[in-house]
């Protein structure tokens, strides 16, 4: 009998180790970037790289005449680098490249390190790092992020690494040789990491500021949420049916676009931020869709007009409940999108209404919806993203009217705008619509200013523009003045739509569709949460009192207190659904304990106190809507 021989070359030990590590990381969901990018990058070369590994170990590794590690003693160098990076507080490490793995392997040996995240831009370097390390038997949580083009990657998926980590326990290691060899890519990577950390700090500030309002509004919007329509219905009906979509914000220069908007109104589909709604209708310009997402009480004035039912309103479940109640009263068509908070999951029974990306403002929500409708052209207007004319919003906006309403000789409109512009340190706009080439020399007081918050929004628009370009959608910015947006063609609205036919899509079917009946399953689930919250209110109050009593108790008394605390904690764990609902109201103290530099001995007592107060508040709200 003839013996068959395989012509396929067997894998080397290093290639096998790379495959094992990669499979392990993928199974644990610790590859935070698309794995297909890494697989494509190494597929054609990994056999050659694996064969070269022994040479790399023996003689070192260099590119462009620069050595990645010490040729004399790279292991000792790795030890020294980690000694200089890790201090007594360090629990988590971020590597902006780990070279071929010497410092990375030293970090894995360190008993105080709990988790490691490696960013890498070069596939060959990452191959050596993963083929020389044994991640499978390392007790630490290892994460990998392969980022071949940091300028095009927002690193959003890496945020999972930062959850529930004390920021003061995270250290950053930059591999010096990698920054020399791949200077542009590594510098862009560092800039993107700085950007995402800044966004994260803004998100945390937002959570702390609005934690109570979010839960309250979701609960008090329950009736409208159960009877409202789904965003998905709009996307399904209109996708690909529209030529021009105008996304309208409430920037100061919007007033200069009113004539163009009014004269060409039939040639585009208009999606407006709720802040722009009143100025638009005062000028006889009615949006097809208005987006509303802000939970603050003041924002309900944006919808307070009897003609608001001429537009479709698309809302986040956390929106101020006075808005949804008023719109329900005047029978305006209201559609909702998904919110990740537990209370909304209960109300929609885990079914999806459709999603909208959150870029930080209502205008970014509107832009994401425009992308989902996949028109031929998306046109921005009123997106100054700067303080044009030293104003924060267009004249005639509700915010401006409310300021005038409270006007005094000590606090006038000019002072309000000054506070708006100075709440965050102002920055000069680097490139403006009026002067994209920076050829003009503005007068001393004539420069255009923005701030870091508005720069986050402009960065978001520009990041989305890079992604959208591949989809065939043409992006225009018809905003009259303000910050210049890369990736958009800056052109007047009149010129963009002059050859367009009138938009013919009808919204009647969407606006007049049947509203769903009350979902009894959701009501039953909320009643169960109310029952659990009543019990949790008592348990958290008892634990708060026990932990306070423990501070001055002797050893004999302490043992008795700890037994009672443990018994209550074990019972608290049983009510996982109710705890999910309560935790959002206590995010301030939870973030303080888990992610800030908090050595407060009263942390447990404060946690029990805030969870008790949260339970009491949720009980009150649920009783109010379920009576």
C-alpha positions as CSV (number, residue, x, y, z in Angstrom):
1,X,0.0,0.0,0.0
2,X,1.4,3.4,-1.0
3,X,2.2,5.8,1.9
4,X,0.8,9.3,1.5
5,X,3.1,12.2,2.5
6,X,1.9,15.8,3.2
7,X,3.6,18.4,1.2
8,X,2.5,21.1,3.7
9,X,5.4,22.3,5.8
10,X,4.7,21.8,9.6
11,X,4.3,24.8,11.8
12,X,7.3,26.0,13.8
13,X,7.0,26.3,17.6
14,X,6.8,30.1,17.3
15,X,4.1,30.1,14.7
16,X,2.1,27.6,16.8
17,X,2.5,29.8,19.9
18,X,1.3,32.8,17.9
19,X,-1.8,30.9,16.8
20,X,-2.5,29.6,20.3
21,X,-2.2,33.1,21.8
22,X,-4.4,34.6,19.2
23,X,-7.1,32.0,19.5
24,X,-7.1,32.4,23.3
25,X,-7.4,36.1,23.2
26,X,-10.2,35.9,20.6
27,X,-12.1,33.4,22.8
28,X,-11.8,35.7,25.8
29,X,-12.9,38.8,23.6
30,X,-9.6,40.5,24.4
31,X,-8.7,41.5,20.9
32,X,-10.3,44.9,20.9
33,X,-9.8,45.7,17.2
34,X,-11.1,43.8,14.2
35,X,-9.2,40.5,14.2
36,X,-9.5,40.2,10.4
37,X,-7.1,43.2,10.0
38,X,-4.4,41.4,12.0
39,X,-5.0,38.1,10.2
40,X,-4.7,39.7,6.8
41,X,-1.5,41.5,7.9
42,X,0.3,38.4,9.1
43,X,-1.1,35.7,6.8
44,X,1.4,36.0,4.0
45,X,4.4,36.6,6.2
46,X,4.0,34.7,9.4
47,X,5.9,31.6,8.2
48,X,8.9,33.7,7.2
49,X,8.7,35.7,10.5
50,X,8.5,32.5,12.5
51,X,11.6,31.1,10.7
52,X,13.4,34.4,11.6
53,X,12.5,34.3,15.3
54,X,15.6,32.4,16.4
55,X,17.8,34.9,14.5
56,X,15.9,37.7,16.2
57,X,16.4,36.2,19.6
58,X,20.1,35.6,19.0
59,X,21.1,38.8,17.2
60,X,18.4,41.3,18.0
61,X,15.8,43.0,15.7
62,X,16.2,46.2,13.7
63,X,14.5,48.3,11.1
64,X,15.7,51.3,9.3
65,X,19.0,50.9,11.1
66,X,17.4,51.3,14.5
67,X,17.5,48.4,17.0
68,X,14.3,47.6,18.9
69,X,16.1,46.4,22.0
70,X,19.6,46.3,23.5
71,X,21.8,43.9,21.6
72,X,23.8,43.1,24.7
73,X,21.1,42.2,27.2
74,X,17.5,42.9,26.1
75,X,16.0,41.0,29.0
76,X,17.8,43.2,31.6
77,X,16.8,46.2,29.6
78,X,13.2,45.1,29.8
79,X,13.5,44.7,33.6
80,X,14.9,48.2,34.0
81,X,12.2,49.7,31.7
82,X,9.4,48.1,33.8
83,X,11.1,49.2,37.1
84,X,11.0,52.8,35.8
85,X,7.4,52.5,34.7
86,X,5.7,50.5,37.5
87,X,5.4,52.1,41.0
88,X,3.6,51.0,44.1
89,X,0.2,52.2,42.8
90,X,0.4,50.6,39.4
91,X,-2.2,47.9,38.7
92,X,-2.8,48.2,35.0
93,X,-0.3,48.9,32.1
94,X,-0.9,50.3,28.6
95,X,1.9,49.6,26.1
96,X,2.2,52.0,23.1
97,X,4.1,49.1,21.3
98,X,5.9,46.5,23.4
99,X,8.6,45.9,20.9
100,X,9.2,42.2,20.3
101,X,8.0,41.6,23.9
102,X,10.8,41.9,26.5
103,X,9.2,44.6,28.6
104,X,5.8,42.9,28.0
105,X,7.1,39.6,29.4
106,X,8.5,41.3,32.4
107,X,5.2,43.0,33.1
108,X,3.4,39.6,32.9
109,X,5.8,38.3,35.7
110,X,5.0,41.3,38.0
111,X,2.5,40.1,40.7
112,X,0.9,43.5,41.3
113,X,-0.1,44.0,37.6
114,X,-3.7,42.9,37.0
115,X,-4.2,43.8,33.3
116,X,-2.2,44.8,30.3
117,X,-3.3,46.5,27.0
118,X,-0.9,46.4,24.1
119,X,-1.4,48.9,21.2
120,X,0.7,48.0,18.1
121,X,0.9,49.5,14.6
122,X,3.4,47.1,13.1
123,X,2.2,43.5,12.4
124,X,5.7,42.0,12.3
125,X,6.5,43.4,15.8
126,X,3.2,42.2,17.2
127,X,3.9,38.7,15.7
128,X,7.2,38.4,17.5
129,X,5.6,39.7,20.7
130,X,2.8,37.1,20.6
131,X,5.0,34.2,19.4
132,X,7.6,34.6,22.2
133,X,5.1,35.1,25.1
134,X,2.9,32.5,26.7
135,X,-0.4,34.3,27.4
136,X,-2.5,31.1,27.9
137,X,-1.0,30.5,31.3
138,X,-0.8,34.1,32.5
139,X,-3.3,34.9,35.2
140,X,-3.5,38.5,34.2
141,X,-6.0,39.9,31.7
142,X,-4.1,40.7,28.5
143,X,-5.7,42.8,25.7
144,X,-4.4,43.5,22.2
145,X,-5.3,46.3,19.9
146,X,-3.8,46.2,16.4
147,X,-4.0,49.6,14.8
148,X,-2.3,49.8,11.4
149,X,-3.6,53.3,10.6
150,X,-4.1,55.3,13.9
151,X,-5.1,58.4,12.0
152,X,-8.2,56.6,10.7
153,X,-9.0,54.7,13.9
154,X,-10.8,56.4,16.8
155,X,-9.8,53.6,19.3
156,X,-13.4,53.6,20.5
157,X,-13.4,49.8,21.1
158,X,-10.5,50.1,23.6
159,X,-12.8,51.8,26.1
160,X,-13.8,48.4,27.5
161,X,-10.3,48.2,29.0
162,X,-10.8,51.3,31.1
163,X,-14.1,50.3,32.7
164,X,-14.0,50.0,36.5
165,X,-10.3,50.9,36.7
166,X,-8.8,53.4,39.1
167,X,-7.2,56.0,36.7
168,X,-4.4,56.5,39.1
169,X,-3.5,52.8,38.9
170,X,-2.9,52.9,35.1
171,X,0.5,53.5,33.7
172,X,1.5,54.2,30.1
173,X,4.7,52.8,28.6
174,X,6.0,54.1,25.2
175,X,8.5,51.9,23.4
176,X,11.1,54.4,22.4
177,X,12.5,52.5,19.5
178,X,9.1,52.0,17.9
179,X,8.4,55.7,18.2
180,X,11.7,56.3,16.2
181,X,11.1,53.6,13.6
182,X,7.4,54.2,13.0
183,X,7.4,57.9,14.1
184,X,4.2,59.1,12.4
185,X,2.1,56.1,13.2
186,X,3.1,55.9,16.8
187,X,2.6,59.7,17.3
188,X,-0.9,59.4,15.7
189,X,-1.6,56.5,18.0
190,X,-0.6,58.5,21.1
191,X,-2.7,61.5,19.9
192,X,-5.8,59.2,19.4
193,X,-5.3,57.6,22.8
194,X,-5.2,61.1,24.4
195,X,-8.3,62.0,22.5
196,X,-10.3,59.0,23.6
197,X,-9.1,59.5,27.2
198,X,-10.4,63.1,27.0
199,X,-13.7,61.9,25.6
200,X,-13.9,59.4,28.4
201,X,-13.4,62.1,31.0
202,X,-16.2,64.1,29.3
203,X,-18.5,61.0,29.3
204,X,-17.8,60.5,33.0
205,X,-18.6,64.1,33.8
206,X,-21.8,63.7,31.8
207,X,-22.8,60.6,33.7
208,X,-22.2,62.2,37.1
209,X,-24.1,65.4,36.1
210,X,-27.2,63.6,34.6
211,X,-27.2,60.3,36.5
212,X,-30.5,61.1,38.4
213,X,-32.3,62.8,35.5
214,X,-31.7,59.8,33.1
215,X,-33.4,57.2,35.3
216,X,-36.2,59.6,36.3
217,X,-37.0,60.6,32.7
218,X,-37.0,57.0,31.4
219,X,-39.5,56.0,34.1
220,X,-41.7,59.0,33.6
221,X,-41.6,58.6,29.8
222,X,-42.9,55.0,30.2
223,X,-46.4,55.6,28.9
224,X,-45.1,57.3,25.8
225,X,-42.3,54.7,25.3
226,X,-44.8,51.9,25.4
227,X,-47.2,53.6,22.9
228,X,-44.5,55.2,20.8
229,X,-43.2,54.1,17.4
230,X,-39.8,52.7,16.5
231,X,-37.0,54.6,14.8
232,X,-36.4,51.5,12.6
233,X,-39.7,52.1,10.8
234,X,-38.4,55.5,9.5
235,X,-35.1,54.1,8.4
236,X,-36.7,51.2,6.6
237,X,-39.2,53.4,4.8
238,X,-36.9,56.2,3.7
239,X,-33.5,54.5,3.2
240,X,-32.2,55.2,-0.3
241,X,-35.3,57.2,-1.2
242,X,-33.9,60.7,-0.7
243,X,-31.5,62.8,-2.7
244,X,-30.6,65.6,-0.3
245,X,-30.7,65.6,3.5
246,X,-29.9,68.8,5.3
247,X,-28.8,68.4,8.9
248,X,-29.5,71.7,10.8
249,X,-27.9,72.8,14.0
250,X,-28.4,75.9,16.1
251,X,-25.0,77.6,15.5
252,X,-24.9,81.4,15.6
253,X,-24.7,81.7,11.8
254,X,-27.9,79.7,11.1
255,X,-29.8,83.0,10.8
256,X,-27.7,83.7,7.6
257,X,-29.0,80.5,6.1
258,X,-32.7,81.1,6.6
259,X,-33.3,82.6,3.1
260,X,-31.5,79.7,1.3
261,X,-33.4,77.1,3.4
262,X,-36.8,78.8,2.8
263,X,-36.3,79.4,-1.0
264,X,-35.1,75.8,-1.6
265,X,-37.2,74.0,1.0
266,X,-38.8,71.6,-1.4
267,X,-35.5,70.3,-2.7
268,X,-34.2,68.6,0.5
269,X,-35.3,66.6,3.5
270,X,-34.7,68.5,6.6
271,X,-33.5,67.0,9.9
272,X,-33.1,69.5,12.7
273,X,-31.7,69.5,16.2
274,X,-34.4,70.5,18.7
275,X,-32.3,73.6,19.6
276,X,-32.9,74.8,16.0
277,X,-36.6,74.0,15.9
278,X,-38.0,77.3,17.2
279,X,-35.7,79.6,15.1
280,X,-36.7,77.6,12.0
281,X,-40.4,77.7,12.4
282,X,-40.3,81.4,13.3
283,X,-38.9,81.8,9.8
284,X,-41.6,79.5,8.3
285,X,-39.2,76.6,7.8
286,X,-40.7,73.4,9.1
287,X,-38.3,70.4,9.6
288,X,-39.4,66.9,8.4
289,X,-37.7,65.4,11.5
290,X,-36.6,66.9,14.8
291,X,-34.1,65.1,17.0
292,X,-34.3,65.5,20.8
293,X,-31.9,63.8,23.3
294,X,-31.2,66.2,26.1
295,X,-32.6,65.3,29.6
296,X,-32.5,68.8,31.1
297,X,-35.7,70.5,32.1
298,X,-35.0,73.7,30.2
299,X,-34.9,71.8,26.9
300,X,-38.6,70.9,27.0
301,X,-39.3,74.5,25.8
302,X,-37.8,73.5,22.5
303,X,-41.0,71.6,21.7
304,X,-43.5,74.0,23.2
305,X,-45.3,75.1,20.1
306,X,-48.7,74.0,18.8
307,X,-47.3,73.5,15.3
308,X,-44.7,71.0,16.6
309,X,-47.1,68.2,15.3
310,X,-46.1,69.2,11.8
311,X,-42.8,67.5,12.2
312,X,-41.8,63.9,13.2
313,X,-40.0,63.9,16.6
314,X,-37.3,61.3,17.2
315,X,-36.3,61.0,20.8
316,X,-33.9,59.3,23.2
317,X,-35.8,57.7,26.2
318,X,-33.8,59.9,28.6
319,X,-35.3,63.1,27.1
320,X,-37.0,65.5,29.4
321,X,-40.5,63.9,30.1
322,X,-42.3,67.3,29.8
323,X,-41.4,67.3,26.1
324,X,-42.8,63.8,25.4
325,X,-46.0,64.5,27.4
326,X,-46.6,67.8,25.5
327,X,-46.0,66.2,22.1
328,X,-48.4,63.3,23.1
329,X,-51.0,65.9,24.1
330,X,-50.9,67.7,20.6
331,X,-50.7,64.3,18.9
332,X,-47.3,64.9,17.3
333,X,-45.7,61.7,15.8
334,X,-43.0,60.6,18.2
335,X,-40.5,57.8,17.5
336,X,-37.9,56.4,19.9
337,X,-34.5,54.9,19.6
338,X,-32.7,52.4,22.0
339,X,-31.1,53.5,25.2
340,X,-28.7,51.0,26.9
341,X,-29.8,51.8,30.5
342,X,-31.6,48.9,32.2
343,X,-34.9,50.7,32.7
344,X,-35.3,51.2,29.0
345,X,-34.3,47.5,28.4
346,X,-37.2,46.5,30.7
347,X,-39.7,48.8,29.0
348,X,-38.9,47.6,25.4
349,X,-38.4,44.0,26.6
350,X,-35.0,43.7,24.9
351,X,-36.5,44.4,21.5
352,X,-34.7,46.9,19.3
353,X,-36.3,50.1,18.2
354,X,-33.2,51.1,16.2
355,X,-30.1,52.9,17.3
356,X,-28.4,56.3,16.8
357,X,-24.8,57.0,17.5
358,X,-24.0,59.5,20.2
359,X,-21.3,61.9,19.2
360,X,-22.0,64.2,22.2
361,X,-24.6,66.6,20.8
362,X,-28.0,66.4,19.2
363,X,-26.5,67.5,15.9
364,X,-24.3,64.4,15.8
365,X,-27.4,62.3,16.5
366,X,-29.1,64.0,13.5
367,X,-26.0,63.4,11.3
368,X,-25.9,59.7,12.2
369,X,-29.6,59.3,11.2
370,X,-28.9,61.1,7.9
371,X,-26.1,58.5,7.2
372,X,-28.5,55.7,8.0
373,X,-31.0,57.0,5.4
374,X,-28.2,56.8,2.8
375,X,-29.1,59.8,0.6
376,X,-27.1,61.0,-2.3
377,X,-26.0,64.2,-0.4
378,X,-25.8,65.2,3.3
379,X,-25.6,68.9,3.8
380,X,-24.7,70.5,7.1
381,X,-26.0,74.0,8.1
382,X,-25.9,75.9,11.3
383,X,-22.9,73.8,12.4
384,X,-20.5,76.6,13.4
385,X,-18.8,74.6,16.1
386,X,-17.4,77.9,17.3
387,X,-18.5,81.1,18.9
388,X,-19.3,83.1,15.7
389,X,-20.2,86.7,16.5
390,X,-19.3,85.9,20.2
391,X,-22.6,84.0,20.4
392,X,-23.2,80.4,21.7
393,X,-26.5,79.8,19.7
394,X,-28.5,81.4,16.9
395,X,-30.4,84.5,17.8
396,X,-34.1,83.6,18.4
397,X,-33.3,80.2,20.0
398,X,-35.2,79.2,23.2
399,X,-32.0,79.3,25.2
400,X,-31.6,82.9,24.3
401,X,-35.2,83.7,25.1
402,X,-34.9,82.1,28.5
403,X,-31.8,84.3,29.2
404,X,-33.7,87.4,28.2
405,X,-36.5,86.3,30.5
406,X,-34.1,86.3,33.5
407,X,-32.3,89.5,32.4
408,X,-31.1,91.8,35.1
409,X,-28.7,94.7,35.2
410,X,-26.2,92.4,36.8
411,X,-26.7,89.4,34.4
412,X,-27.5,90.5,30.8
413,X,-27.4,88.6,27.6
414,X,-23.8,89.6,26.9
415,X,-22.7,88.2,30.3
416,X,-24.5,84.9,29.5
417,X,-22.6,84.6,26.3
418,X,-19.4,85.4,28.1
419,X,-20.0,82.7,30.6
420,X,-20.8,80.2,27.8
421,X,-17.6,81.0,26.0
422,X,-15.5,81.0,29.2
423,X,-17.0,77.9,30.9
424,X,-14.2,75.9,29.2
425,X,-11.0,77.7,28.2
426,X,-11.4,79.1,24.7
427,X,-9.1,78.1,21.8
428,X,-8.5,79.9,18.6
429,X,-10.1,78.1,15.6
430,X,-7.1,76.8,13.6
431,X,-9.0,76.8,10.2
432,X,-12.2,78.6,9.5
433,X,-14.8,78.4,6.8
434,X,-14.2,82.1,5.9
435,X,-10.5,81.6,5.7
436,X,-9.6,77.9,5.0
437,X,-6.1,78.8,3.9
438,X,-5.3,81.0,7.0
439,X,-4.2,83.7,4.6
440,X,-6.0,86.6,6.3
441,X,-4.6,88.3,9.4
442,X,-7.5,89.0,11.7
443,X,-7.5,92.0,13.9
444,X,-6.6,91.5,17.6
445,X,-10.2,91.1,18.7
446,X,-11.5,89.5,15.4
447,X,-10.2,85.9,15.8
448,X,-12.7,83.1,15.8
449,X,-12.8,81.0,19.0
450,X,-14.0,77.6,20.0
451,X,-13.4,75.3,23.0
452,X,-12.4,71.7,23.8
453,X,-16.0,70.6,24.0
454,X,-16.9,71.9,20.5
455,X,-13.6,70.5,19.2
456,X,-14.8,67.0,20.3
457,X,-17.9,67.5,18.2
458,X,-15.9,68.8,15.2
459,X,-13.5,65.9,15.6
460,X,-16.5,63.5,15.6
461,X,-17.9,65.0,12.3
462,X,-14.4,64.7,10.6
463,X,-14.0,61.1,11.8
464,X,-17.4,60.1,10.5
465,X,-16.6,61.9,7.2
466,X,-13.6,59.6,6.6
467,X,-15.8,56.5,7.1
468,X,-18.7,57.8,5.0
469,X,-16.6,58.6,2.0
470,X,-16.4,54.9,1.2
471,X,-20.2,54.6,1.1
472,X,-20.7,56.9,-1.9
473,X,-22.5,59.6,0.0
474,X,-21.4,63.2,-0.8
475,X,-20.8,65.4,2.2
476,X,-21.3,69.2,2.1
477,X,-21.0,71.9,4.7
478,X,-23.3,74.9,3.8
479,X,-22.7,76.6,7.2
480,X,-22.1,80.2,6.6
481,X,-19.3,80.7,9.2
482,X,-17.4,78.8,11.9
483,X,-14.8,76.0,12.0
484,X,-13.7,74.3,8.8
485,X,-14.5,70.6,8.7
486,X,-12.1,68.3,6.8
487,X,-13.8,65.7,4.6
488,X,-16.7,68.1,3.7
489,X,-17.0,70.2,0.6
490,X,-17.8,73.7,1.7
491,X,-20.4,75.2,-0.6
492,X,-23.6,77.2,-0.4
493,X,-26.9,75.4,0.0
494,X,-28.3,77.2,-3.1
495,X,-25.4,75.9,-5.3
496,X,-25.7,72.3,-4.0
497,X,-29.4,71.8,-4.7
498,X,-29.9,74.1,-7.7
499,X,-30.2,71.2,-10.1
500,X,-32.1,68.9,-7.8
501,X,-35.7,67.9,-8.3
502,X,-38.3,68.3,-5.5
503,X,-38.2,65.6,-2.9
504,X,-41.2,63.4,-3.4
505,X,-41.1,61.0,-0.4
506,X,-44.3,61.1,1.6
507,X,-44.2,61.1,5.4
508,X,-48.0,60.6,5.8
509,X,-47.8,56.8,6.2
510,X,-45.1,57.1,8.8
511,X,-46.8,59.9,10.7
512,X,-50.2,58.3,10.8
513,X,-49.2,54.7,11.4
514,X,-50.9,52.8,14.2
515,X,-49.4,53.1,17.7
516,X,-48.6,49.9,19.5
517,X,-50.7,48.8,22.4
518,X,-49.4,48.9,26.0
519,X,-47.0,46.0,26.6
520,X,-48.2,44.1,29.6
521,X,-45.0,42.2,30.0
522,X,-43.1,45.5,30.5
523,X,-45.6,46.6,33.1
524,X,-45.3,43.3,34.9
525,X,-41.5,43.5,34.9
526,X,-41.6,47.1,36.3
527,X,-43.9,45.9,39.1
528,X,-41.4,43.2,39.9
529,X,-38.6,45.7,40.1
530,X,-40.7,47.9,42.4
531,X,-41.2,44.9,44.7
532,X,-37.4,44.2,44.7
533,X,-36.5,47.9,45.2
534,X,-38.8,48.1,48.3
535,X,-36.7,45.3,49.9
536,X,-33.4,46.8,48.7
537,X,-34.3,50.1,50.2
538,X,-34.5,48.4,53.7
539,X,-31.3,46.3,53.1
540,X,-29.2,49.3,52.0
541,X,-30.5,51.4,54.9
542,X,-29.6,48.7,57.4
543,X,-26.1,48.3,55.8
544,X,-25.5,52.0,55.9
545,X,-26.4,52.0,59.6
546,X,-24.2,48.9,60.3
547,X,-21.2,50.4,58.5
548,X,-21.5,53.6,60.4
549,X,-21.8,51.8,63.7
550,X,-18.7,49.8,62.8
551,X,-16.5,52.9,62.9
552,X,-16.6,53.2,66.6
553,X,-17.2,49.6,67.6
554,X,-14.8,47.3,69.5
555,X,-13.6,43.9,68.2
556,X,-16.4,41.9,69.8
557,X,-19.1,44.2,68.4
558,X,-17.4,44.3,65.0
559,X,-17.7,40.5,64.4
560,X,-21.5,40.8,65.0
561,X,-21.8,43.8,62.6
562,X,-19.8,42.1,59.9
563,X,-22.0,39.0,60.1
564,X,-25.1,41.1,59.6
565,X,-23.5,43.0,56.7
566,X,-22.5,39.8,55.0
567,X,-26.0,38.4,55.4
568,X,-27.5,41.5,53.9
569,X,-25.0,41.6,51.1
570,X,-25.8,38.0,50.2
571,X,-29.5,38.9,50.0
572,X,-28.7,42.0,48.0
573,X,-27.0,40.0,45.3
574,X,-30.2,38.1,44.6
575,X,-31.9,41.2,43.3
576,X,-29.7,41.7,40.2
577,X,-32.4,43.4,38.1
578,X,-33.3,46.0,40.6
579,X,-29.6,46.7,41.4
580,X,-29.1,47.4,37.7
581,X,-31.9,50.0,37.8
582,X,-30.5,51.6,41.0
583,X,-26.9,51.7,40.0
584,X,-27.2,54.5,37.4
585,X,-28.5,56.9,40.1
586,X,-25.4,56.1,42.2
587,X,-22.8,56.5,39.4
588,X,-21.2,59.4,41.2
589,X,-20.1,57.4,44.2
590,X,-19.5,54.2,42.2
591,X,-17.0,56.1,39.9
592,X,-15.4,57.8,42.9
593,X,-14.8,54.4,44.5
594,X,-13.7,52.4,41.5
595,X,-12.0,54.9,39.1
596,X,-10.7,57.8,41.2
597,X,-8.0,58.1,43.8
598,X,-10.1,57.2,46.7
599,X,-8.6,56.0,50.0
600,X,-11.6,57.1,52.0
601,X,-12.3,54.5,54.8
602,X,-16.0,55.5,54.5
603,X,-16.3,54.2,50.9
604,X,-18.6,51.3,51.8
605,X,-20.7,53.5,54.0
606,X,-21.1,56.1,51.3
607,X,-21.9,53.4,48.7
608,X,-24.7,51.9,50.9
609,X,-26.1,55.4,51.6
610,X,-26.3,56.4,47.9
611,X,-27.8,53.0,46.9
612,X,-30.4,53.5,49.6
613,X,-31.3,57.0,48.4
614,X,-31.4,55.6,44.8
615,X,-33.8,52.8,45.9
616,X,-36.0,55.3,47.6
617,X,-36.2,57.5,44.5
618,X,-36.9,54.7,42.1
619,X,-39.6,53.4,44.4
620,X,-41.2,56.8,44.4
621,X,-41.1,57.1,40.6
622,X,-42.4,53.5,39.9
623,X,-45.2,54.0,42.4
624,X,-46.2,57.2,40.5
625,X,-46.4,55.6,37.1
626,X,-47.8,52.1,38.1
627,X,-50.6,53.4,40.3
